[in-house]
Structure formats: structure tokens, C-alpha cells
Amino acid sequence: MVPTISIPYPLGDPGTSKEEQWKLRYHRVGVALDALAIDVKEQTVFKVKI
């Protein structure tokens, strides 16, 4: 599982600039892609920095 911001806006926050939203989305998608490369045996929560 890769944590998101909120249910209505999982990959963004309409209260922030488009640049900040892009950084957040870029980071979260990168974490999600890295997670796909890992052989997960049990529930795992991947850490995000942003």
C-alpha cells in the first residue's frame, strides 16, 4: 500500500500550486512503481517522503 493524501484527492491537494501537486504525484507514482518490483508476502505499507 502506498499512502495517499485523501479519498477525494488521492494524488493531489487542490489547495496547493500545480508545481507542488506535480512533485507529490511524481514521488507517489515512483514509490508505487518501486513497490511493483518487490515480491510482497504480507501487508506492506511503503513509506513516502512527500
Secondary structure, 3 states (H helix, E strand, C coil): CCCCCCCCCCCCCCCCCHHHHHHHHHHHHHHHHHHHCCCCCCCCCCCCCC
